């Protein structure tokens, strides 16, 4: 419990300080505040990726199921929220007129939460039938569901179809991104550390034994899936209101793989590890933008070599690692 | 009625291709109990090797178009088989005793590696694929049409399926493959060299995928580095539909999937499903089959024991 709380505390501290310095301050006076938009964008993307990786880790790491459809839930969240703020934007803002000047921000927050809930519902609908399957089958079925979500959006004209949805208002700030990332980390960490949450680990370690001990494995799996989908939806909403332009192609299978790579690299089941990996990979992606065609080859090789040499992930558990170092001294 | 038959006829050649790819999934699953995610990309490599073989060999064959086509087909099968064996040897063999999830992740890695290496080598833009045999329509019975490519695809696929059946049922290595899929430990104790059999299985499956790739490319006449992703996934669905691990099941599943997909597109207006949903058909079938009959049409039920 102490660990997750300290992580949360750090995250919230970081988010408030950073968001104040970057966005809240009308006239940046601090030298750091003169960081350009490019760096700021990378930091926001890192925050979104932390949310994605931590939520997928709940399913793939803690509960031991292998989902390959995370981008699908992200798409649901992105499109659901953008539907409120862009497609029905005027009506929605008019309904919020009592908020005066804060109406756009309130609309954004409500839309984000709406996106999260729609994604959670989608997660429930997908999880309930498919979580009866295991391992590779589950991976393919979640992949299939992700593709179905994408194909459905592609063929829905009111959501822009294959051309995508443009003109989504840009409202995502650093503060909100990291607030939601902090929530994701807190929920994931405290869920797993709680008495209730031990069930996730039990299901991962041995489903049959867990069932024999009276744990309702299906319930746990669906819970993990729904919570994971909820945060993926939030991340999708943040992304939509950050880029301002979403296409179904942007949430394809490769996007899911991106998140899976973060989780594997960070070490499945380690919230702190995947957060670090999410930040690291976001930065690495930007650094390798010049060498785009080599980037995925490098990731693929990394995955293969990692699985042979170090299946527990590159980072594993940084917090435990620090503790072990201190203990050795 | 005629239109329905025509659509089914079109579906059959597509289905034969799915069947060829699905056999690779099913055979590998039979001996190793895991889904070779990279199979669709071996298929892609088969298509590209076909393209380059055609270019290199073309100057030497002026008149013998059929001989050239056969050589391209066999060469592509050989190259893909080598690749399949190599992938197994380098990436999967070190993980033979590891959890299945580890192997699955490796397979995703191999798949990405093949796709992006191909993109680096051949470029991302789609490339035209030459017609290996002269095209032409065969006016059939009762006003049904089929191009001779379609007919050829169907006939050669059928021949390959029978060849595969012969290998699996009538040869010593086929016997070893069947023994391995029944019980690996017992097979090893009976003197079956497991590693050789697994390599052979990968080679055989990859060769069939390459044949499927040549046919697929001949039908659609365009290839690109990511062409293997969707046919690969659909063929996997076909394998599950027929019952994974069962060879006749994979063939049946492939044909059913090809026909259903063609019908959904052909009758999109009547069914009220836009043709854009074409790619979702396979996944809907997959989800339905896994929910209601997870062992597939021809598969055996496996009971899990503690």
Interface residues (C-beta under 8 A of the other chain):
Chain A: X64 X66 X129 X130 X132 X133 X135 X136 X137 X139 X140 X141 X143 X144 X145 X147 X148 X151 X152 X154 X155 X208 X253 X257 X260 X264 X293 X294 X296 X297 X299 X300 X301 X302 X303 X304 X307 X308 X311
Chain B: X34 X35 X91 X94 X95 X98 X99 X100 X101 X102 X103 X104 X105 X106 X108 X109 X110 X111 X112 X113 X115 X116 X117 X119 X120 X229 X233 X236 X237 X240 X274 X276 X277 X279 X280 X282 X283 X284 X286 X287 X290 X291 X294 X304 X306
